[in-house]
Amino acid sequence: MKAIFLSDAHLRYPQDRNYQLLLNFLNQQKDIDALFLLGDIFEFWLGYKHVVFSAYVPLLNKLKELSQNGTQLYFVEGNHDFNMGPYFTEELNCTLIPDQQLIEWDGQKLFICHGDLLKPDPGYQRLRAFWRSRPVRFLSRVIHPDQVWAFALWLSNKSSKNNPNREHRDPTPYLANFSETEPIGDAQAIICGHYHHPVTSEHNGIKLIALGDWINQFSYAEMLDGHLSLKRFQD
């Protein structure tokens, strides 16, 4: 069996290089049994019942094609894409994971997460909870989606300018500590995104994988017949 894991594409517009390369990559994959998207695939996503952001239609169409062809889709919500909404569950038949979860795939027990909760930060966790709160969901329903999109990109641009290297760091110590202190059950591997730093290591018999990003590195993990490996896409 074959599964692909990727994260942190931060997609904005279909003409962008990383967007085009992601479509190329998915078009080249044959017979994928599962595709795990571990958050921040979109620069911004907030799910509506009857509306999707037009910039993401090419990727959504590809995901629907994969789903219709038998690929199981999983989406772990990130800090840029959350409250994914009914389009993912109803149209794409995608399993949504709001935080993190232990799953079993092809005989392996995998703990999958976006990675933003690996390093406890009370300030960030309060902000994370605020963006996912009912008042924010209510506001998103009464403000026009075009205004929500414009505000989200403005906020993202502002954050990136102030913190250009914020998440580009080796998460191995966080992953190792997480494997010791958090209830991950009998996981054989922990797979995360968020840190834009691809790494694979092992700690106390548990495989640790950080996926890197799909902006400059185009890195991803592949699980083929029970074997996990970190790879890089070259078009």
C-alpha positions, -999 to +999 in steps of 0.1 A: +000+000+000+011+036-007+005+067+013+018+103+009+022+128+037+028+165+030+023+199+047+030+236+046+024+245+010+008+278+020-009+280-013-022+313-025-027+315-063-028+288-090+000+306-110+025+304-082+053+280-086+047+259-055+010+256-064+019+243-099+045+219-086+020+205-061-005+198-089+023+183-110+033+161-081-002+148-075-008+142-112+023+120-113+012+099-083-004+066-094-025+043-072-022+063-040-041+046-012-041+075+011-031+112+011-024+128+044-024+166+044-009+178+077-020+214+078-011+248+063-017+234+028-036+267+022-023+301+031-058+306+045-089+285+046-121+289+065-149+265+056-182+278+043-213+257+035-217+267-001-186+287-009-149+279-016-122+304-024-118+305-061-079+304-059-082+269-045-105+253-071-077+236-091-064+218-060-099+210-048-107+195-082-076+173-080-084+162-045-119+153-056-105+133-085-082+114-062-111+107-038-133+094-066-105+071-077-102+055-043-076+076-025-085+081+012-080+117+021-071+129+056-066+166+066-051+176+099-060+213+105-031+237+108-027+272+120-036+287+086-064+263+076-091+253+101-128+249+105-126+232+071-163+229+067-187+205+049-169+208+015-141+186+027-163+161+045-192+159+020-177+167-014-142+152-009-151+125+016-122+136+036-115+126+073-109+158+092-086+158+123-089+192+142-059+187+164-039+154+164-046+118+163-032+083+165-042+063+135-035+029+121-024+026+085-011-004+067-002-022+099+016+008+114+004+030+143+011+067+133+006+098+155-001+126+130-003+163+138+004+196+123+031+203+148+021+237+163+012+220+196+045+202+200+061+230+219+037+243+246+032+281+244+002+294+264+001+326+244-001+308+211-026+283+224-049+311+235-046+327+201-052+293+184-084+288+205-096+323+197-094+317+159-113+285+163-139+300+187-177+303+180-176+342+178-150+340+150-170+313+132-201+336+136-183+366+122-171+346+092-207+339+084-218+375+084-187+391+067-184+387+029-159+359+020-140+384-002-134+406+028-124+376+049-099+365+022-084+400+019-080+404+057-065+369+061-038+376+034-031+410+049-026+394+083-004+367+068+018+391+049+022+412+081+031+381+101+056+369+075+073+402+072+078+405+110+089+369+114+105+357+082+123+327+098+098+320+126+092+283+120+124+274+101+141+254+129+149+218+136+119+203+156+138+172+166+140+181+203+103+190+204+094+157+188+116+137+212+101+155+242+066+151+229+071+114+224+080+111+261+055+135+277+023+133+257-003+105+254+006+091+220-004+055+229+017+029+212+026+050+182+055+036+161+060+070+144+052+107+149+047+127+117+043+165+117+047+196+096+047+233+107+085+238+112+095+240+075+125+219+083+126+183+069+141+158+093+139+121+101+153+105+132+144+080+159+139+084+197+133+055+221+123+033+192+098+058+178+104+072+143+102+110+142+095+127+109+090+165+102+079+169+066+095+203+058+075+225+034+062+227-001+074+263-007+112+258-014+120+223-003+091+203-019+097+176+007+072+149+017+070+115+033+060+083+016+049+051+032+052+022+009+043-013+021+048-002+057+082+015+052+083+053+059+108+075+042+113+113+037+117+124+000+120+155-021+101+162-053+120+173-084+097+181-113 
